[in-house]
Amino acid sequence: MWFPPDHPLNMRMRALCMAYPEAAEVISHGRCTFRAGKRQFALVGVRDEGAVVFLPDPSERPALMERDDVFVPPYEGAYGWLALRVTADAGDWTLLAELIDTSYRRVALQRQLRALDAR
């Protein structure tokens, strides 16, 4: 496992992702993943590279692909996922927070979205 649960990148992602309704952290294929119920909305690490995998809004994908810090990850990329290069103390975490919110909203159930929007 390149990014064990106590890795600083996982810890920062945990703080961001676990704030969502019914969010869960699950180790899958050696990576920390964050889920809305049973569906993933974020994965930490791409091979040994500090990055977070997310499911973008399809209309935002072309603009994201123009960025140097965004790339198509192996495996998940075939299903529309992208990755943003970040480390625990560097990278565009403001953008990442927005991308994680979009990713969560794309996979969340209606009751989870209602709970999120009620905040």
N, C-alpha and C positions, 0 to 999 in steps of 0.2 A: 504494500500500500504506500503510494507516494505521498499522500496527504492524510495521515492518520487523524482520527477525531480531535486530538488535542493540538493539531497543527494550527498556527495563527490564522491562516486563511480560512480554515473550517470554522474557527471560533468567531471570526468576524462575520462570516456568512450565516452562522447559526443565529447570531444576534439580529441580523436582518430578516432572515426567513421565518424564524419561529414566532414572529409577531403576527403572522397571518392566521386567520381562523382555521382550526383543525390541522395546522401544519404539523408534519412529522419528519423526523430525521431518520433515514434508513441507510445502512451500509449496503451497497449493491455493486457487484463487480469491483470490489476494492476501493470504492469511492463513496464519500458522503453525498447522499442525495436528499433533497428536500421535496416533500410531497404535500399536495392538497388532497387529503384523503388517500386514495390509492394512486393518484396520478402525479408524476414528477413535474416539478416546475423549475428546478435548478439542480445542477450537478457541479461538484467542485473538482477541478483538475482535469487536464487533458493530457494523457500520458504523464510525463513528468513536468509538464509546464503549468505554471500558475495561471489558471483561467477559470472562468465560471461559464457553464453551458446554460443557455436559456432558450425559451421558445418565443421568438419575436412576433410582433404584429406583422402580417404579410406586407402591409403597405409601407412599413418602416424598413423592411429588409434591404432594398436597394441603397438607401442612404447609409445604413449601418455597414454594408459591405464596402463602402468607400473609405472607411476608417482603417488606419494601419493596425489598430489594436483589436479588430474584430476579424474572426476567421470562421470557416466552416469546419467543425470538428469531425474527426472520423466517427463512424457509426451513427451518431445522432444527427449528423448533418444531412444524411439522406432523407430524414423525416422533417426537415425544415428548421432544425435547431441551429443556433449560432453560438459562438464563444467569444468572450471578452477577456483579454489578457489583463490580469490584476495580481497583485500580491497583497498581503495583509496591510502593508503600509504604503502602497503605491498603486496608481491606476485611477481611472475615472469612477470612483465609488458613487458619485451623484448620479451619473448615467446608469451605473449598474443597478442602483436602487429602483430607478424607473423601469429598467428592463425586467427586473425580477417581479415588479408589480404587474406589468403586462403579462409576463409568463404565467404568474399565478392566476390572473383573471382568465387566461385562455383555457386553463384546465380545471378550474374550480367548479364545484357544483353550485346551483342557484342559492342554496341556503348559506353556503360559505360566502358567496358574493354579497348576499343581503347582510350578513354579519359584518363583513368588511366595510360595506358602505354605511352601515348604521353607526360606525365609530365617529 
